[in-house]
Amino acid sequence: MLKKKLIRTALKYKAQFLSMIIMVALGVGIFVGFNAEWKTIEVDVGQFLADTNYADIRVYSQSVMGFTKKNLEAVKAIEGVQKAARFLSVNVDIQGREQMLALTVVDNYAVSTMAVTSGAEYDPGSESGIWLSDQFAEMNGISIGDDMTLTCMGKSITGQVAGLAKSGEYMICVEGSTQLMPDYTHFGFAYISPAMLKKAVGMEYYSQIHLITDLAKEEIEPRIRKALGVTALVLSKDEHMVYAEAMGEAKEGKTMASVLPVLFLLIAILTMVTTMHRITANEKTQIGSLKALGFRDKRIARHYTSYGLMIGLVGSILGVALGYGIAYMIMNPQGMMGTYFDMTDWTVVFPWFNHAAVAATVLSLTLISFLSVKKMLRGTAADALRPYVPRVTRKTAIEQTRLWEKLPFGAQWNLRDVLRHKSRSAMTLVGVVGCMLLLVGALGMVDTMDAFMYDLDHRISHYETKLNLAENADTAKAMALSEQVRGDWQGVVSVDLDGEAVSAEVYSVTRDKLRFLTPENDILSLGDDGAYICQRLADKYKIGDEITFSPFGSDKSYTAKVAGVQRSMLSKNIVMTQAYADSLGLPYTLTAIYTDDRDIPDSSLIASRQAKKVLMESYDSFMEILDMMVILLVVAAVVLGVVVLYNLGVMSYIERTRELATLKVIGFRDRHIGRLLISQNVWLTLLGVALGLPAGVLTLKVLLIALAGEYELSLRLGVLTYTVSVLTTFGVSLAVGWMIARKNRKIDMVEAMKTPE
């Protein structure tokens, strides 16, 4: 009997049951999916890096001679070093093609290795074999056995593709620090043997030493410097771009998983509280009938508790499936992260607490149902048979004012209902605020990134080609080349600033190829009277302060005056003019020339060429991923608004059936009553929008700091974002109000007006 009643009740309240299942499925799905995404990054990336012997510590040479075998042996002798190898990575051109490669050589193939996916295994003694990125080969139609000629250090290296591979060192394969996304149509990586390098260039040259060790950077750094006899630049894997970006993505996933899923689950649980209370209140006479027929309280409680259990189980099952779909959509070779990471395994991994969270959600919904029916079971069967009567409320403060008498009937009726059903009204507000928050946050992120790309493309970068210079390029010759191609140049030296590795960048900008921005997004004119720190350093140093730093590889210290603050798009840096750097006596190496000149001569000084167009295309790829995320969030916002508002609207309609019937009896027409119902939604939507706008902006600010702090993004929200967010929210509210208002035509006035005994 109770099983049949369960089905009848579910059909009677099908809108409420369906909306609750949808809310639970969304909450669980987003929670499971977002947490599975960051956990999959941690596990799969960690395993791939371990399989390819990704280095724990990197030591960078500041000498044009690089590291010698003696240097390597000195580092190997340090207690705690398990493996060590000299390493070279230099961007080179491919003869006859417009693409470039990060040419890689490691003199001990036990560190920073590859996972060969096809072809021959790596041969450290081969003088002709090239092991190429499989993604790059696929994108450019290159096959095993093809001949290739590379230009490295002014020399030509000719070999044959012996195998295709993936490498932890290039899991995120980008041409430079300014490129956000890999673009395998233009850039990849290749490994060759030390024997092949020596044969081609006639010498050994390694600019890095890679170590595998369990020692932390703080422990091993002084030992390395003592072993080498110089202040070498030492970076842990946490500071290397590949590992830092991968773990940054995992951290971002954790941050998102702590915001959106919590919002949806909280709304689902709160809506369940309101809905189950209303359902059991409306079922009070049914509960009394069951008690009168001899059903015990425990059995009746189990029956009504099963509603919450059923909703929790069905919603959770659908949510887990949705969560797996979300995680897989992001974490697969053709998915969002597949365009960013290049690794061998893409197995979706669920963290242990996903299971606990799903179980806790089901238990919470079950408990809510139990507590709701327990209240209605109090007293005798005769007490339970009496219909639920809301507690008598006194006049609110506003009803006792003169203003109340001046309000039209519709305003009085709606305002009284809102104030006397505070929980339902509050939940409606929560739904509207949640919808608004998601819309403003999602669309605002697009505005912010569009502004970032516009600044980078039109306001900062006024060049067509960036010439990346060889590591051992002669400074005087590089400056002469800059004059020849009518360009501006950049020099870089890595320095130690209060124990932190910072990039000190020197610029000669005489042809307006580069510009700099203030934190307020105005054009910054670099002066010769000091250095300009990035915003991330501005928390520690102020304009007018003096900062002291020491270049790695040198015992000398230099003191500079902070002349201003500039927005750094990527690296944590200090910027200064050539004149100011020369006045300090700061040594630096030219690393890049920015030019519009198309007649660029062949020169051994040029390691590679990077077109700004290619750089901006990589940002376009990033925006495509962002657009997909925004679409998901917008859909989630609309679903959230519709489900919450419709569920609560239907409950409100059921509760007020007698009132609506009374209005019909005294002469109100359907359209007038419909306006009353819709107007209440509009009031609450107005208040929700007023609260949701600042909440969305604040949430976006927090997310920008947490997810993209290294880009020093400036929050931008356009008029279109505000307009679309407000109109979408109001559109959802009006649509739901219209659907509820239509139900008024079907009221059975005789049944509704019956006076309970």
Secondary structure as UniProt FT lines:
FT   HELIX           2..12
FT   HELIX           14..40
FT   HELIX           41..45
FT   HELIX           46..51
FT   TURN            52..53
FT   STRAND          57..60
FT   TURN            64..65
FT   HELIX           69..76
FT   TURN            79..80
FT   STRAND          81..94
FT   TURN            95..96
FT   STRAND          100..106
FT   TURN            109..110
FT   STRAND          114..119
FT   TURN            124..125
FT   STRAND          129..133
FT   HELIX           134..139
FT   TURN            140..141
FT   TURN            144..145
FT   STRAND          147..152
FT   TURN            153..154
FT   STRAND          155..167
FT   HELIX           168..170
FT   TURN            177..178
FT   TURN            184..186
FT   STRAND          187..191
FT   HELIX           194..201
FT   STRAND          208..213
FT   HELIX           217..228
FT   STRAND          233..236
FT   HELIX           237..239
FT   HELIX           241..257
FT   TURN            258..259
FT   HELIX           260..282
FT   HELIX           284..292
FT   TURN            293..294
FT   HELIX           297..330
FT   TURN            333..334
FT   HELIX           337..339
FT   HELIX           352..376
FT   HELIX           381..385
FT   HELIX           397..400
FT   HELIX           402..406
FT   HELIX           409..420
FT   HELIX           422..454
FT   HELIX           455..460
FT   STRAND          465..469
FT   TURN            471..472
FT   HELIX           475..484
FT   TURN            485..486
FT   STRAND          488..497
FT   TURN            498..499
FT   STRAND          500..508
FT   STRAND          516..517
FT   TURN            519..520
FT   STRAND          523..524
FT   STRAND          531..534
FT   TURN            535..540
FT   TURN            543..544
FT   STRAND          546..551
FT   TURN            552..553
FT   STRAND          558..566
FT   STRAND          573..577
FT   HELIX           578..584
FT   STRAND          589..595
FT   TURN            604..605
FT   STRAND          606..611
FT   HELIX           612..655
FT   HELIX           657..665
FT   TURN            666..667
FT   HELIX           670..708
FT   HELIX           709..711
FT   HELIX           719..742
FT   HELIX           743..746
FT   HELIX           749..752
//
